[in-house]
């Protein structure tokens, strides 16, 4: 038996990186998964790779209309939703205090924070209507736990979703909803987002070497390792875990 047998999941930012590995892991563990992203070609290709248990639809996470349409599609096709993974996110180049514009700041907050609020509000009625234990997992970042002078907007946004996750968890618990919510905080992982961060440096090779060695364990994390933690939170194995922040950073925040 799979750890997610019979569950229906929606994953944002599912076309690549951590989101794609979450989708692969979920399908392998018995879930039916709706992959969402704005990278349509990659999203459809992954859904085809995963077979009948996966489908893809375009979802711009900063669009309330897109969220409403995605949730309505699930309601009409399945009438239920047990797992919601907020994975979509991102930053901007030159994300430091003196170069960051207000427009860039707002864009990062919208992509990383507003999207989680809108998506959770849109999905909550369907999560409740399922009549089964449900799980919301928010992929935050180690940047949401410690100060990062060159990730001002991104770190602030990831810190905000850390607290938003706890607020969602407490709201659902106090309302008696069988819905848990937790956040995951990866350190630097070998993903397209981290590779893009290194490539924007004055010396991309040196930046990549630094990022690869910044964790005390001396290596980057992998999307598969993050997906394994998300799987635990999505499954009934974590039935007593809510409002938690789970760190996966190779010891970075321990030093």
C-alpha positions in Angstrom: 0.0 0.0 0.0 1.1 3.5 -0.7 1.3 6.2 2.0 -1.1 8.4 0.1 -3.5 5.8 -1.2 -6.9 7.4 -2.2 -5.8 11.0 -1.5 -6.2 13.8 -4.0 -3.5 16.5 -4.0 -2.9 19.8 -5.6 0.8 21.0 -6.0 1.7 24.5 -7.1 5.0 25.1 -8.9 4.9 21.5 -9.9 6.6 21.7 -13.3 10.2 21.6 -12.0 12.4 21.4 -8.9 10.9 20.6 -5.5 7.3 20.7 -6.9 8.0 18.2 -9.6 9.6 15.8 -7.1 6.6 16.2 -4.8 4.3 15.3 -7.6 6.4 12.2 -8.6 6.6 11.1 -4.9 2.8 11.6 -4.4 1.9 9.5 -7.4 4.3 6.8 -6.5 2.7 6.7 -3.0 -0.8 6.3 -4.4 -2.2 9.8 -4.7 -4.0 11.4 -7.6 -2.3 14.7 -8.3 -3.3 18.0 -10.0 0.0 19.6 -11.1 -0.2 23.4 -11.5 2.3 25.9 -12.8 2.8 28.6 -15.4 5.4 26.5 -17.2 2.8 24.8 -19.4 5.1 22.7 -21.6 7.1 21.3 -18.7 3.9 20.8 -16.6 2.1 18.8 -19.3 5.2 16.7 -20.0 5.5 15.8 -16.4 1.8 14.9 -16.2 2.2 12.7 -19.2 5.3 11.0 -17.6 3.3 10.3 -14.4 0.4 8.7 -16.2 -3.4 8.5 -15.4 -2.9 9.5 -11.8 -1.7 13.0 -12.8 -3.1 15.9 -14.7 -1.9 19.5 -15.4 -3.6 22.8 -15.5 -2.2 26.3 -15.7 -2.4 28.2 -12.4 -0.9 31.6 -11.8 -0.8 31.6 -8.0 -1.2 35.4 -7.8 -4.5 35.3 -9.6 -7.6 34.7 -7.5 -9.5 33.8 -10.7 -7.0 31.0 -11.5 -7.3 29.7 -8.0 -11.1 29.7 -8.2 -11.0 27.9 -11.5 -8.6 25.2 -10.3 -10.6 24.5 -7.2 -13.8 24.4 -9.1 -12.2 21.9 -11.5 -11.4 19.6 -8.6 -14.8 20.0 -7.1 -16.6 19.0 -10.3 -14.2 16.2 -11.2 -13.6 14.7 -7.8 -15.6 16.5 -5.2 -12.7 16.4 -2.7 -9.2 17.5 -1.9 -7.0 16.1 0.9 -3.6 17.6 0.3 -2.6 21.1 -0.8 1.1 21.9 -1.3 2.0 25.6 -1.7 5.4 25.2 -3.4 5.4 28.0 -6.0 7.6 31.0 -5.1 10.6 32.9 -6.2 12.6 36.1 -5.8 14.3 38.9 -7.8 17.9 39.7 -8.8 19.8 42.1 -6.5 17.5 41.5 -3.5 19.4 43.7 -1.1 18.2 46.6 0.9 19.8 49.4 -1.2 18.8 48.1 -4.6 15.4 46.6 -4.0 12.5 48.6 -5.5 9.1 48.8 -4.0 7.7 47.2 -7.1 10.1 44.2 -6.7 9.3 43.9 -3.0 5.5 43.8 -3.7 6.1 41.2 -6.5 8.0 38.9 -4.2 5.4 39.2 -1.4 2.6 38.5 -3.9 4.3 35.4 -5.3 5.3 33.9 -1.9 2.7 35.2 0.6 -0.4 36.4 -1.1 -0.5 33.2 -3.2 -0.7 31.1 0.0 -3.4 33.2 1.5 -5.5 33.2 -1.7 -5.0 29.5 -2.4 -5.8 28.4 1.2 -9.0 30.6 1.2 -10.0 29.1 -2.1 -9.3 25.5 -1.2 -10.6 25.5 2.4 -14.2 24.7 1.6 -13.2 21.7 -0.5 -10.7 20.5 2.1 -13.5 20.7 4.7 -16.1 19.1 2.4 -13.9 16.0 1.9 -14.9 14.9 5.4 -11.4 13.3 5.8 -8.2 14.5 7.5 -6.5 17.0 5.2 -3.1 18.5 5.1 -1.7 21.9 3.9 2.0 22.0 3.4 3.8 25.3 2.7 7.3 25.2 1.3 9.1 28.1 2.9 12.9 28.4 3.2 15.7 28.6 5.6 15.7 32.2 4.6 12.5 32.6 6.5 14.3 31.6 9.8 17.5 33.6 9.6 18.5 37.0 8.4 19.9 37.1 4.8 21.3 40.5 3.7 21.2 39.6 0.0 17.6 38.1 0.2 15.7 40.9 1.8 12.4 40.5 0.0 12.6 36.7 -0.3 13.6 36.1 3.3 10.9 38.5 4.6 8.2 36.7 2.5 9.4 33.2 3.6 9.3 34.4 7.2 5.8 35.7 6.7 4.5 32.3 5.4 6.1 30.6 8.4 3.8 32.6 10.7 0.9 32.3 8.2 1.2 28.5 8.4 0.9 28.6 12.1 -2.2 30.9 11.9 -3.9 28.6 9.4 -3.1 25.6 11.7 -4.6 27.2 14.8 -7.6 28.5 12.9 -8.5 25.1 11.6 -7.9 23.4 15.0 -10.1 25.9 16.8 -12.8 25.6 14.3 -12.7 21.8 14.6 -11.7 21.3 11.0 -9.7 18.1 10.4 -7.1 20.1 8.5 -3.4 20.4 9.5 -1.0 23.0 8.2 2.8 22.9 8.5 5.8 24.7 6.8 9.0 23.1 5.4 12.2 25.1 5.4 14.8 23.8 3.0 18.3 25.2 2.9 20.1 25.5 -0.5 19.0 22.7 -2.8 20.0 21.8 -6.3 17.0 23.3 -8.0 16.5 25.6 -11.0 15.9 28.5 -8.6 19.2 28.1 -6.8 21.1 27.6 -10.0 19.5 30.8 -11.3 20.6 32.6 -8.1 24.2 31.5 -8.7 24.2 32.4 -12.3 23.2 36.0 -11.5 26.4 36.4 -9.5 29.5 38.2 -10.8 31.3 34.9 -10.6 28.7 32.1 -11.1 31.2 29.3 -10.6 32.4 30.6 -7.3 28.9 31.4 -6.2 27.9 27.8 -7.0 30.8 26.4 -5.0 29.9 28.6 -2.1 26.3 27.6 -2.1 27.3 24.0 -2.4 29.4 24.2 0.8 27.5 26.6 3.0 25.7 23.9 5.0 27.8 22.2 7.7 27.1 18.8 6.0 29.1 20.3 3.1 26.6 19.7 0.2 23.4 20.9 -1.3 20.1 19.3 -0.5 18.1 17.5 -3.1 14.5 18.0 -4.3 14.0 14.3 -3.4 14.9 14.9 0.2 12.5 17.8 0.5 9.8 15.8 -1.2 10.2 13.0 1.3 9.6 15.5 4.2 6.5 16.9 2.4 5.3 13.4 1.9 5.4 12.8 5.6 3.4 15.9 6.3 0.9 15.0 3.6 0.4 11.5 4.9 -1.6 10.4 8.0 1.7 9.5 9.7 1.8 13.2 10.8 -1.7 13.2 12.1 -0.6 15.0 15.4 1.7 17.5 13.6 0.3 20.9 12.9 1.6 24.5 13.2 5.1 23.1 13.0 8.2 24.3 11.0 10.4 21.5 9.8 13.9 22.4 8.8 15.9 20.6 6.2 19.1 22.6 5.9 22.2 20.4 6.4 22.7 22.0 9.8 22.9 25.6 8.6 20.6 27.0 11.4 22.3 24.9 14.1 25.6 26.9 13.8 
